[in-house]
Amino acid sequence: MNLTQNSCSLETPTDEFERKFIGGAGFGTYYLFKETKPGIDPLGPENKIMFMAGPSLAILLRSSRNAVVTKSP
């Protein structure tokens, strides 16, 4: 979801992607490196904060682990 542009998008990861970047923390780390430039200010507006659900959410709704991923100062 992009709050600046008031839009959201849906991406369907491949099986290979899911095996390579396991769980919410892996997915979040991948997207953080993909969508932010090197050397950004951690407290600046270019930084992103991502709330990612773990893989067990699809199987057991009450046993999911969540991850919050961002660049830290």
C-alpha positions in Angstrom: 0.0 0.0 0.0 1.3 3.4 -1.0 -0.2 6.0 1.3 1.4 8.9 -0.6 -0.3 7.9 -3.9 -3.4 6.4 -2.1 -2.9 3.1 -4.0 -2.1 -0.5 -3.3 -0.9 -3.4 -5.4 -0.9 -7.2 -5.2 2.1 -9.3 -6.0 2.1 -13.1 -6.1 5.5 -14.5 -5.3 6.8 -17.6 -7.1 7.7 -20.8 -5.3 11.4 -20.1 -5.9 11.1 -16.7 -4.3 9.3 -18.2 -1.3 12.0 -20.8 -0.8 14.8 -18.2 -1.1 13.3 -15.6 1.2 11.5 -17.5 3.9 8.8 -15.8 6.0 7.8 -12.3 6.7 11.3 -11.1 7.7 12.8 -12.6 4.5 10.2 -11.0 2.3 10.5 -7.7 4.1 14.3 -7.6 3.8 14.0 -8.4 0.1 11.6 -5.5 -0.6 13.5 -3.1 1.6 16.7 -3.6 -0.5 14.6 -3.6 -3.7 12.6 -0.4 -3.0 15.1 1.8 -1.1 18.3 3.4 -2.4 21.7 2.7 -0.6 22.7 5.4 1.9 19.2 6.8 2.6 18.6 8.5 5.9 16.9 6.1 8.3 14.8 8.9 9.7 14.1 10.5 6.4 10.9 10.3 4.2 12.6 7.9 1.7 12.7 5.1 4.3 10.0 2.5 4.3 8.4 0.6 7.2 6.9 -2.8 6.2 4.5 -5.0 8.2 4.9 -8.5 7.0 3.0 -11.6 8.0 4.7 -15.0 8.4 4.1 -18.0 6.2 1.9 -19.9 8.8 -0.9 -17.2 8.4 -2.2 -19.1 5.4 -2.5 -22.3 7.4 -3.2 -21.4 11.0 -4.7 -18.0 11.5 -3.9 -17.7 15.2 -0.3 -18.9 15.0 1.3 -16.4 12.7 4.6 -14.6 13.5 4.8 -11.1 12.2 7.8 -8.9 11.2 8.3 -5.2 11.1 11.1 -4.3 8.6 12.7 -0.9 8.2 16.2 0.7 8.0 17.2 1.5 11.6 19.5 4.4 12.6 
